């Protein structure tokens, strides 16, 4: 993982939120859409090579645009059969991660607004590099084949 530390540490242009929830991904995205007036839609399945086989993680995308900024959110299954995206910093216990991409990377307000969403049991900020998630999420916006 040393090469990731050197190559990607400076290029990490997103924040990461970890969630614990008993809901399936489509239902969690619906709850977020209802409570926060977001518009998550299924984007694609992220396939990650593992030691034996491949793990498949559902990805939902929402782009929020206003006059001042553009923010992109990816809701990603953290734990899937055969693999986990965020493995460290307590991430292995979290069911989902939300990748937040904007020019300010200020997620405190986002986390506060998500605390009242039905089905979210626990929420916390994760460091993309230290959690191990950057390896799989650094290029998610380039590898997507979005459903529009």
Biotite code that builds the C-alpha atoms (Angstrom):
import biotite.structure as struc

atoms = struc.array([
    struc.Atom([0.000, 0.000, 0.000], chain_id="A", res_id=1, res_name="UNK", atom_name="CA", element="C"),
    struc.Atom([3.083, 2.251, 0.103], chain_id="A", res_id=2, res_name="UNK", atom_name="CA", element="C"),
    struc.Atom([2.658, 3.275, -3.545], chain_id="A", res_id=3, res_name="UNK", atom_name="CA", element="C"),
    struc.Atom([-0.879, 4.405, -2.779], chain_id="A", res_id=4, res_name="UNK", atom_name="CA", element="C"),
    struc.Atom([0.355, 6.605, 0.041], chain_id="A", res_id=5, res_name="UNK", atom_name="CA", element="C"),
    struc.Atom([2.778, 8.371, -2.265], chain_id="A", res_id=6, res_name="UNK", atom_name="CA", element="C"),
    struc.Atom([0.777, 8.505, -5.491], chain_id="A", res_id=7, res_name="UNK", atom_name="CA", element="C"),
    struc.Atom([-2.756, 9.134, -4.250], chain_id="A", res_id=8, res_name="UNK", atom_name="CA", element="C"),
    struc.Atom([-2.364, 11.043, -0.984], chain_id="A", res_id=9, res_name="UNK", atom_name="CA", element="C"),
    struc.Atom([-2.100, 14.400, -2.707], chain_id="A", res_id=10, res_name="UNK", atom_name="CA", element="C"),
    struc.Atom([-4.703, 13.514, -5.323], chain_id="A", res_id=11, res_name="UNK", atom_name="CA", element="C"),
    struc.Atom([-7.406, 12.586, -2.811], chain_id="A", res_id=12, res_name="UNK", atom_name="CA", element="C"),
    struc.Atom([-10.088, 15.095, -3.731], chain_id="A", res_id=13, res_name="UNK", atom_name="CA", element="C"),
    struc.Atom([-13.002, 13.592, -1.842], chain_id="A", res_id=14, res_name="UNK", atom_name="CA", element="C"),
    struc.Atom([-14.296, 13.027, 1.661], chain_id="A", res_id=15, res_name="UNK", atom_name="CA", element="C"),
    struc.Atom([-15.748, 9.802, 2.963], chain_id="A", res_id=16, res_name="UNK", atom_name="CA", element="C"),
    struc.Atom([-18.677, 9.152, 5.295], chain_id="A", res_id=17, res_name="UNK", atom_name="CA", element="C"),
    struc.Atom([-19.239, 5.691, 6.765], chain_id="A", res_id=18, res_name="UNK", atom_name="CA", element="C"),
    struc.Atom([-22.744, 4.433, 7.609], chain_id="A", res_id=19, res_name="UNK", atom_name="CA", element="C"),
    struc.Atom([-24.145, 1.522, 9.518], chain_id="A", res_id=20, res_name="UNK", atom_name="CA", element="C"),
    struc.Atom([-27.618, 0.523, 8.334], chain_id="A", res_id=21, res_name="UNK", atom_name="CA", element="C"),
    struc.Atom([-29.731, -2.606, 8.151], chain_id="A", res_id=22, res_name="UNK", atom_name="CA", element="C"),
    struc.Atom([-31.391, -1.379, 4.952], chain_id="A", res_id=23, res_name="UNK", atom_name="CA", element="C"),
    struc.Atom([-30.572, -2.694, 1.472], chain_id="A", res_id=24, res_name="UNK", atom_name="CA", element="C"),
    struc.Atom([-28.907, -0.109, -0.819], chain_id="A", res_id=25, res_name="UNK", atom_name="CA", element="C"),
    struc.Atom([-31.990, 0.801, -2.856], chain_id="A", res_id=26, res_name="UNK", atom_name="CA", element="C"),
    struc.Atom([-34.001, 1.422, 0.325], chain_id="A", res_id=27, res_name="UNK", atom_name="CA", element="C"),
    struc.Atom([-31.245, 3.477, 1.972], chain_id="A", res_id=28, res_name="UNK", atom_name="CA", element="C"),
    struc.Atom([-30.957, 5.657, -1.133], chain_id="A", res_id=29, res_name="UNK", atom_name="CA", element="C"),
    struc.Atom([-34.746, 6.116, -1.058], chain_id="A", res_id=30, res_name="UNK", atom_name="CA", element="C"),
    struc.Atom([-34.634, 7.168, 2.622], chain_id="A", res_id=31, res_name="UNK", atom_name="CA", element="C"),
    struc.Atom([-31.859, 9.680, 1.890], chain_id="A", res_id=32, res_name="UNK", atom_name="CA", element="C"),
    struc.Atom([-33.829, 11.003, -1.076], chain_id="A", res_id=33, res_name="UNK", atom_name="CA", element="C"),
    struc.Atom([-36.988, 11.426, 1.018], chain_id="A", res_id=34, res_name="UNK", atom_name="CA", element="C"),
    struc.Atom([-35.389, 12.944, 4.105], chain_id="A", res_id=35, res_name="UNK", atom_name="CA", element="C"),
    struc.Atom([-32.757, 15.187, 2.499], chain_id="A", res_id=36, res_name="UNK", atom_name="CA", element="C"),
    struc.Atom([-34.413, 15.834, -0.866], chain_id="A", res_id=37, res_name="UNK", atom_name="CA", element="C"),
    struc.Atom([-31.490, 14.240, -2.643], chain_id="A", res_id=38, res_name="UNK", atom_name="CA", element="C"),
    struc.Atom([-31.859, 12.331, -5.900], chain_id="A", res_id=39, res_name="UNK", atom_name="CA", element="C"),
    struc.Atom([-29.751, 9.191, -5.647], chain_id="A", res_id=40, res_name="UNK", atom_name="CA", element="C"),
    struc.Atom([-30.150, 6.904, -8.651], chain_id="A", res_id=41, res_name="UNK", atom_name="CA", element="C"),
    struc.Atom([-28.529, 3.581, -9.374], chain_id="A", res_id=42, res_name="UNK", atom_name="CA", element="C"),
    struc.Atom([-25.287, 4.210, -11.250], chain_id="A", res_id=43, res_name="UNK", atom_name="CA", element="C"),
    struc.Atom([-23.391, 0.943, -11.656], chain_id="A", res_id=44, res_name="UNK", atom_name="CA", element="C"),
    struc.Atom([-21.891, -2.071, -9.926], chain_id="A", res_id=45, res_name="UNK", atom_name="CA", element="C"),
    struc.Atom([-18.297, -1.639, -8.786], chain_id="A", res_id=46, res_name="UNK", atom_name="CA", element="C"),
    struc.Atom([-16.422, -4.907, -9.268], chain_id="A", res_id=47, res_name="UNK", atom_name="CA", element="C"),
    struc.Atom([-13.309, -5.310, -7.145], chain_id="A", res_id=48, res_name="UNK", atom_name="CA", element="C"),
    struc.Atom([-10.857, -8.160, -7.730], chain_id="A", res_id=49, res_name="UNK", atom_name="CA", element="C"),
    struc.Atom([-10.221, -10.158, -4.545], chain_id="A", res_id=50, res_name="UNK", atom_name="CA", element="C"),
    struc.Atom([-7.842, -12.996, -3.743], chain_id="A", res_id=51, res_name="UNK", atom_name="CA", element="C"),
    struc.Atom([-10.533, -15.452, -4.743], chain_id="A", res_id=52, res_name="UNK", atom_name="CA", element="C"),
    struc.Atom([-13.019, -14.047, -7.216], chain_id="A", res_id=53, res_name="UNK", atom_name="CA", element="C"),
    struc.Atom([-14.584, -10.606, -7.354], chain_id="A", res_id=54, res_name="UNK", atom_name="CA", element="C"),
    struc.Atom([-16.743, -8.644, -4.942], chain_id="A", res_id=55, res_name="UNK", atom_name="CA", element="C"),
    struc.Atom([-19.607, -6.594, -6.371], chain_id="A", res_id=56, res_name="UNK", atom_name="CA", element="C"),
    struc.Atom([-20.707, -3.342, -4.718], chain_id="A", res_id=57, res_name="UNK", atom_name="CA", element="C"),
    struc.Atom([-23.809, -1.389, -5.773], chain_id="A", res_id=58, res_name="UNK", atom_name="CA", element="C"),
    struc.Atom([-23.153, 2.308, -6.461], chain_id="A", res_id=59, res_name="UNK", atom_name="CA", element="C"),
    struc.Atom([-25.794, 5.060, -6.417], chain_id="A", res_id=60, res_name="UNK", atom_name="CA", element="C"),
    struc.Atom([-25.006, 8.588, -7.620], chain_id="A", res_id=61, res_name="UNK", atom_name="CA", element="C"),
    struc.Atom([-26.456, 12.034, -6.923], chain_id="A", res_id=62, res_name="UNK", atom_name="CA", element="C"),
    struc.Atom([-25.221, 15.345, -8.343], chain_id="A", res_id=63, res_name="UNK", atom_name="CA", element="C"),
    struc.Atom([-26.273, 18.524, -6.547], chain_id="A", res_id=64, res_name="UNK", atom_name="CA", element="C"),
    struc.Atom([-25.816, 21.689, -8.548], chain_id="A", res_id=65, res_name="UNK", atom_name="CA", element="C"),
    struc.Atom([-26.420, 25.302, -7.641], chain_id="A", res_id=66, res_name="UNK", atom_name="CA", element="C"),
    struc.Atom([-24.975, 28.657, -8.684], chain_id="A", res_id=67, res_name="UNK", atom_name="CA", element="C"),
    struc.Atom([-21.966, 28.417, -6.373], chain_id="A", res_id=68, res_name="UNK", atom_name="CA", element="C"),
    struc.Atom([-20.872, 24.778, -6.580], chain_id="A", res_id=69, res_name="UNK", atom_name="CA", element="C"),
    struc.Atom([-21.346, 21.243, -7.822], chain_id="A", res_id=70, res_name="UNK", atom_name="CA", element="C"),
    struc.Atom([-21.274, 18.353, -5.364], chain_id="A", res_id=71, res_name="UNK", atom_name="CA", element="C"),
    struc.Atom([-21.286, 14.705, -6.353], chain_id="A", res_id=72, res_name="UNK", atom_name="CA", element="C"),
    struc.Atom([-22.260, 11.966, -3.918], chain_id="A", res_id=73, res_name="UNK", atom_name="CA", element="C"),
    struc.Atom([-21.697, 8.249, -4.405], chain_id="A", res_id=74, res_name="UNK", atom_name="CA", element="C"),
    struc.Atom([-23.482, 5.851, -2.057], chain_id="A", res_id=75, res_name="UNK", atom_name="CA", element="C"),
    struc.Atom([-21.494, 2.607, -2.176], chain_id="A", res_id=76, res_name="UNK", atom_name="CA", element="C"),
    struc.Atom([-22.047, -0.732, -0.494], chain_id="A", res_id=77, res_name="UNK", atom_name="CA", element="C"),
    struc.Atom([-19.014, -1.136, 1.739], chain_id="A", res_id=78, res_name="UNK", atom_name="CA", element="C"),
    struc.Atom([-19.576, -4.775, 2.638], chain_id="A", res_id=79, res_name="UNK", atom_name="CA", element="C"),
    struc.Atom([-20.439, -7.210, -0.097], chain_id="A", res_id=80, res_name="UNK", atom_name="CA", element="C"),
    struc.Atom([-20.082, -10.944, -0.438], chain_id="A", res_id=81, res_name="UNK", atom_name="CA", element="C"),
    struc.Atom([-16.379, -11.582, -0.799], chain_id="A", res_id=82, res_name="UNK", atom_name="CA", element="C"),
    struc.Atom([-15.000, -8.129, 0.005], chain_id="A", res_id=83, res_name="UNK", atom_name="CA", element="C"),
    struc.Atom([-15.001, -4.841, 1.893], chain_id="A", res_id=84, res_name="UNK", atom_name="CA", element="C"),
    struc.Atom([-14.000, -1.422, 0.539], chain_id="A", res_id=85, res_name="UNK", atom_name="CA", element="C"),
    struc.Atom([-13.093, 0.494, 3.742], chain_id="A", res_id=86, res_name="UNK", atom_name="CA", element="C"),
    struc.Atom([-11.246, -2.067, 5.841], chain_id="A", res_id=87, res_name="UNK", atom_name="CA", element="C"),
    struc.Atom([-9.442, 0.035, 8.446], chain_id="A", res_id=88, res_name="UNK", atom_name="CA", element="C"),
    struc.Atom([-10.319, 2.804, 10.945], chain_id="A", res_id=89, res_name="UNK", atom_name="CA", element="C"),
    struc.Atom([-13.430, 0.859, 11.947], chain_id="A", res_id=90, res_name="UNK", atom_name="CA", element="C"),
    struc.Atom([-14.631, 0.822, 8.349], chain_id="A", res_id=91, res_name="UNK", atom_name="CA", element="C"),
    struc.Atom([-14.936, -2.961, 8.194], chain_id="A", res_id=92, res_name="UNK", atom_name="CA", element="C"),
    struc.Atom([-17.967, -2.756, 10.514], chain_id="A", res_id=93, res_name="UNK", atom_name="CA", element="C"),
    struc.Atom([-19.752, -0.165, 8.343], chain_id="A", res_id=94, res_name="UNK", atom_name="CA", element="C"),
    struc.Atom([-22.294, -1.240, 5.743], chain_id="A", res_id=95, res_name="UNK", atom_name="CA", element="C"),
    struc.Atom([-21.996, 1.747, 3.382], chain_id="A", res_id=96, res_name="UNK", atom_name="CA", element="C"),
    struc.Atom([-19.709, 4.605, 2.474], chain_id="A", res_id=97, res_name="UNK", atom_name="CA", element="C"),
    struc.Atom([-20.726, 7.885, 0.904], chain_id="A", res_id=98, res_name="UNK", atom_name="CA", element="C"),
    struc.Atom([-18.061, 9.511, -1.211], chain_id="A", res_id=99, res_name="UNK", atom_name="CA", element="C"),
    struc.Atom([-18.503, 13.293, -1.264], chain_id="A", res_id=100, res_name="UNK", atom_name="CA", element="C"),
    struc.Atom([-16.779, 15.185, -4.060], chain_id="A", res_id=101, res_name="UNK", atom_name="CA", element="C"),
    struc.Atom([-16.847, 18.966, -4.057], chain_id="A", res_id=102, res_name="UNK", atom_name="CA", element="C"),
    struc.Atom([-14.363, 21.810, -4.051], chain_id="A", res_id=103, res_name="UNK", atom_name="CA", element="C"),
    struc.Atom([-14.678, 22.470, -0.313], chain_id="A", res_id=104, res_name="UNK", atom_name="CA", element="C"),
    struc.Atom([-14.805, 18.901, 1.079], chain_id="A", res_id=105, res_name="UNK", atom_name="CA", element="C"),
    struc.Atom([-16.827, 20.104, 4.064], chain_id="A", res_id=106, res_name="UNK", atom_name="CA", element="C"),
    struc.Atom([-18.847, 17.129, 5.292], chain_id="A", res_id=107, res_name="UNK", atom_name="CA", element="C"),
    struc.Atom([-19.725, 18.196, 8.838], chain_id="A", res_id=108, res_name="UNK", atom_name="CA", element="C"),
    struc.Atom([-23.038, 19.718, 7.736], chain_id="A", res_id=109, res_name="UNK", atom_name="CA", element="C"),
    struc.Atom([-23.800, 16.693, 5.581], chain_id="A", res_id=110, res_name="UNK", atom_name="CA", element="C"),
    struc.Atom([-23.202, 14.326, 8.499], chain_id="A", res_id=111, res_name="UNK", atom_name="CA", element="C"),
    struc.Atom([-25.373, 16.451, 10.807], chain_id="A", res_id=112, res_name="UNK", atom_name="CA", element="C"),
    struc.Atom([-28.256, 16.456, 8.309], chain_id="A", res_id=113, res_name="UNK", atom_name="CA", element="C"),
    struc.Atom([-28.036, 12.664, 7.883], chain_id="A", res_id=114, res_name="UNK", atom_name="CA", element="C"),
    struc.Atom([-28.326, 11.881, 11.598], chain_id="A", res_id=115, res_name="UNK", atom_name="CA", element="C"),
    struc.Atom([-32.126, 11.948, 11.505], chain_id="A", res_id=116, res_name="UNK", atom_name="CA", element="C"),
    struc.Atom([-32.531, 9.663, 8.493], chain_id="A", res_id=117, res_name="UNK", atom_name="CA", element="C"),
    struc.Atom([-34.557, 6.531, 9.201], chain_id="A", res_id=118, res_name="UNK", atom_name="CA", element="C"),
    struc.Atom([-32.461, 3.386, 8.932], chain_id="A", res_id=119, res_name="UNK", atom_name="CA", element="C"),
    struc.Atom([-29.082, 4.964, 9.675], chain_id="A", res_id=120, res_name="UNK", atom_name="CA", element="C"),
    struc.Atom([-27.835, 3.483, 12.930], chain_id="A", res_id=121, res_name="UNK", atom_name="CA", element="C"),
    struc.Atom([-24.368, 5.015, 13.036], chain_id="A", res_id=122, res_name="UNK", atom_name="CA", element="C"),
    struc.Atom([-22.503, 7.584, 10.975], chain_id="A", res_id=123, res_name="UNK", atom_name="CA", element="C"),
    struc.Atom([-18.911, 8.827, 11.018], chain_id="A", res_id=124, res_name="UNK", atom_name="CA", element="C"),
    struc.Atom([-16.299, 10.525, 8.880], chain_id="A", res_id=125, res_name="UNK", atom_name="CA", element="C"),
    struc.Atom([-13.563, 8.281, 7.501], chain_id="A", res_id=126, res_name="UNK", atom_name="CA", element="C"),
    struc.Atom([-10.175, 9.165, 6.107], chain_id="A", res_id=127, res_name="UNK", atom_name="CA", element="C"),
    struc.Atom([-10.126, 7.807, 2.521], chain_id="A", res_id=128, res_name="UNK", atom_name="CA", element="C"),
    struc.Atom([-6.421, 6.949, 2.686], chain_id="A", res_id=129, res_name="UNK", atom_name="CA", element="C"),
    struc.Atom([-6.253, 5.517, 6.212], chain_id="A", res_id=130, res_name="UNK", atom_name="CA", element="C"),
    struc.Atom([-9.458, 3.485, 5.802], chain_id="A", res_id=131, res_name="UNK", atom_name="CA", element="C"),
    struc.Atom([-8.102, 1.747, 2.693], chain_id="A", res_id=132, res_name="UNK", atom_name="CA", element="C"),
    struc.Atom([-11.014, 2.953, 0.571], chain_id="A", res_id=133, res_name="UNK", atom_name="CA", element="C"),
    struc.Atom([-9.011, 5.258, -1.681], chain_id="A", res_id=134, res_name="UNK", atom_name="CA", element="C"),
    struc.Atom([-7.598, 2.268, -3.525], chain_id="A", res_id=135, res_name="UNK", atom_name="CA", element="C"),
    struc.Atom([-11.078, 1.385, -4.813], chain_id="A", res_id=136, res_name="UNK", atom_name="CA", element="C"),
    struc.Atom([-12.820, 4.764, -4.900], chain_id="A", res_id=137, res_name="UNK", atom_name="CA", element="C"),
    struc.Atom([-10.166, 7.138, -6.276], chain_id="A", res_id=138, res_name="UNK", atom_name="CA", element="C"),
    struc.Atom([-11.326, 6.703, -9.866], chain_id="A", res_id=139, res_name="UNK", atom_name="CA", element="C"),
    struc.Atom([-15.014, 5.884, -9.310], chain_id="A", res_id=140, res_name="UNK", atom_name="CA", element="C"),
    struc.Atom([-16.170, 8.965, -11.208], chain_id="A", res_id=141, res_name="UNK", atom_name="CA", element="C"),
    struc.Atom([-14.107, 7.907, -14.222], chain_id="A", res_id=142, res_name="UNK", atom_name="CA", element="C"),
    struc.Atom([-15.113, 4.261, -14.222], chain_id="A", res_id=143, res_name="UNK", atom_name="CA", element="C"),
    struc.Atom([-18.864, 4.727, -13.922], chain_id="A", res_id=144, res_name="UNK", atom_name="CA", element="C"),
    struc.Atom([-21.289, 3.750, -16.603], chain_id="A", res_id=145, res_name="UNK", atom_name="CA", element="C"),
    struc.Atom([-24.202, 5.746, -15.310], chain_id="A", res_id=146, res_name="UNK", atom_name="CA", element="C"),
    struc.Atom([-27.822, 4.993, -15.910], chain_id="A", res_id=147, res_name="UNK", atom_name="CA", element="C"),
    struc.Atom([-29.496, 8.260, -16.891], chain_id="A", res_id=148, res_name="UNK", atom_name="CA", element="C"),
])
